């Protein structure tokens, strides 16, 4: 039952009873700090202070307690006035202070880093903003690295992340909405967008989907991604995720909506399109001539997807497509290998996937060494034992290398999955199976949508004006408009021509 659905329990007038109830409801948790002080100059008034150790700034608490005691001992403290109102005025010097009247709001406050002040004889108290917990701060990106560009990455602190975005977009139209999601965790989820640029229907759709989430807890932005995505049964990601503040700022300027989740450094961007996963922030920090690297990534996509299946189809059904010397060399290598080419490729791909997964799960100091040495040793041993041919090892190695070219790691996962299906089709029907599989894949991609935007835009449906930043990138001074497929309210990006 949510907090809004159940009746809120009001405070009692006895401070001791209120403190005892809080301790009892929180199971006498050892990190709950309750302290009582007596203000002798104000009719011996008893004040109770409650907070959770580790979530608050103790220096701030000591400061306002010292300020309270100091003012209470001065003659300027008017005893005949309302003591609570005077206390609120004194506490306002530390930041936001609001009144609290029931236990539900009290629990929410002290469990999120605020401090609650209760006074004996009164049925209400105050919440002081004293949030301050340890985090790892702003560090360098570890996944989406670049040669030229910002090194800053998001952290696990929501306010730090929103500040990183606001540093890049200093505009009053950058709006932020925050809602708690999770009946038990009450995780703060923020939605950022630029009012006047983003389409209002996209903002309303994101807000509606977030409001429909009913779950006990949200621990990572991946939980949000899975619950608000348009299509569940597809291997392709329909929501873009990044750890880079500059990527989020660029997406907001194009008319997208950013979703930030407290406790995770990964931020979501919607809507997302297929070509977006091949675009690196570095593409916009270097000269437009280097945009040819985006073509290299697309070529790597097809090699990673089709490399093993083409090798299996050619060696099994279509040997006439290769030069005589080459096919004779491959046949000589395969002499004595006990498995068909399809089983060979499947075996090597499966082994490499195990090595890659082991390298990720192993401790960082030995993970990379295990994956590299394991691949070299196992590949060489398999060839020497006659289990696989050297050509198969070469094909699988090239496929593995090209799968690491993509700037977004989430796009390499569907390629790794679809690769096995295409190998099976190639082993059964040759090129015909590969063609049928690719046609089915294209149809599937064209049916996907991300928050109302076609997933293959601007390639399908074709939009000629948006081709300036799709397969290649033209100079920035020529990109006068934002992508039209996002349907922004303000599509003009630049009003000046090149100087």
Order of alpha helices (4+ residues) and beta strands (2+ residues): alpha-beta-beta-alpha-alpha-beta-alpha-beta-beta-alpha-beta-beta-alpha-alpha-beta-alpha-beta-beta-alpha-alpha-alpha-alpha-alpha-alpha-alpha-beta-beta
